[in-house]
Amino acid sequence: MSDASRIDDAVRVMVETLDAVSVHTVVLGGDGRCISISPCAETLLSNGSPLTVQMERLRRSKTSSAVAECPRLGSAVDIDLDLQPCIDCVTRRNASAPCLGSCAISISGPNDAAIHLRLTSIPPADQQALTGAAAMAVIRPLTVQHSAELLPDIAVLLTAAEREVATELLSGRRPAEIAQLRGVSIGTIRSQIKRIYAKLGVSGLVEFIARARR
């Protein structure tokens, strides 16, 4: 068996094994191209998804919006249609920007279509067994939960904007996703969340959900 065949088999076994435990992945090469896509990930990236594979590269649709949580900068960053600069960062193509190993991207499209993407660099030690694989993208769909409601006695304590943010939190959205949907900075959303927690006398998300959900 050739080295290329062994490499392909190693990557294929990895993505199929992860697929079996509901971890749906796309493996990226050092040039950012997709070298392997799990069957379930391929399904998620079709049928109107705001994220697809074009010319062997992950690409979001022109009608989508996206935001990435960048651990290197400690803030949210805008990304282009080719998911840059995140792809170059995790595949280590951008040598001038030290990579911290992973980042999270939230992509929203029309009709409540949404995808959450976790990009992670493959450690050098693992690349010896998975030659050609530089990074992995874990994909999960996001569903809008319209049923989430605040308890009335909680809702009256909050401003209209805070009620909307609180409802999004109850629906399972992350701060970066809420910021993207509302067209504001993630700092603004985090400040609103802090005010919500302070008004309700809770210390974090778990306590907030326990107290605020109808």
C-alpha positions, 0 to 999 in steps of 0.5 A, spaced: 500 500 500 502 506 498 504 512 503 498 516 500 493 510 501 495 509 508 494 517 509 487 517 506 485 511 510 488 514 516 484 520 515 477 516 513 477 512 519 478 518 523 472 522 520 468 516 520 469 514 527 467 521 529 461 521 525 459 515 529 459 519 535 455 525 532 462 529 531 461 531 524 468 533 521 471 536 515 479 535 515 483 541 512 490 540 509 496 545 510 493 549 504 486 550 507 483 545 502 478 540 504 481 533 504 476 529 507 469 530 509 465 525 514 458 523 511 454 527 516 458 533 515 457 533 507 449 532 509 449 538 513 453 542 508 448 541 503 440 543 502 440 550 503 446 551 508 449 557 509 456 554 509 458 549 503 464 546 500 466 550 493 473 548 489 475 543 495 474 549 500 469 551 505 465 557 503 459 561 506 454 564 502 454 571 500 447 571 503 450 569 510 453 573 516 458 570 520 462 572 526 468 568 529 471 568 536 478 569 536 482 567 542 488 570 540 485 577 540 480 576 545 474 578 541 470 577 536 472 578 529 469 579 522 471 573 517 470 573 509 466 568 505 472 564 505 472 564 512 479 568 513 483 569 517 481 563 521 483 558 516 490 560 515 490 561 522 489 554 524 492 551 518 498 555 520 499 558 513 499 565 517 506 565 520 506 572 523 499 571 527 501 565 533 495 560 533 492 558 539 489 552 536 482 553 535 476 558 534 469 558 534 465 561 528 457 562 527 454 563 521 447 565 519 443 565 513 436 566 510 430 562 513 433 561 520 439 557 517 445 557 522 451 553 522 456 553 528 463 551 526 469 549 531 476 550 527 482 546 531 489 545 529 491 538 529 497 537 533 504 536 530 505 529 533 498 527 530 500 530 523 505 524 523 500 519 523 495 524 519 500 526 514 497 532 510 492 534 515 493 540 518 486 542 521 479 540 523 473 543 522 467 540 527 460 542 524 454 542 528 447 546 526 444 551 530 436 551 531 432 557 533 428 555 539 422 560 538 419 556 544 424 559 550 420 564 554 422 569 560 418 568 566 413 574 567 416 576 574 423 576 570 421 580 564 419 586 568 425 587 571 429 588 564 429 593 559 426 591 552 433 590 549 435 586 555 429 581 554 431 580 547 438 578 549 435 574 555 431 570 550 436 568 546 440 566 551 435 561 553 434 559 546 441 556 547 445 562 543 452 564 544 454 571 545 457 571 539 451 569 535 447 574 539 451 579 537 451 577 530 444 577 529 443 583 532 448 587 528 452 589 535 459 588 538 460 582 542 462 587 547 455 590 547 452 583 548 457 581 554 455 588 557 448 587 557 449 579 559 452 582 565 447 587 567 441 581 566 445 577 571 446 583 576 439 585 576 437 577 577 442 576 582 445 570 579 452 568 577 452 565 571 448 562 565 446 556 569 443 560 575 440 564 570 436 559 566 434 556 572 431 562 574 428 565 568 425 560 564 418 559 564 
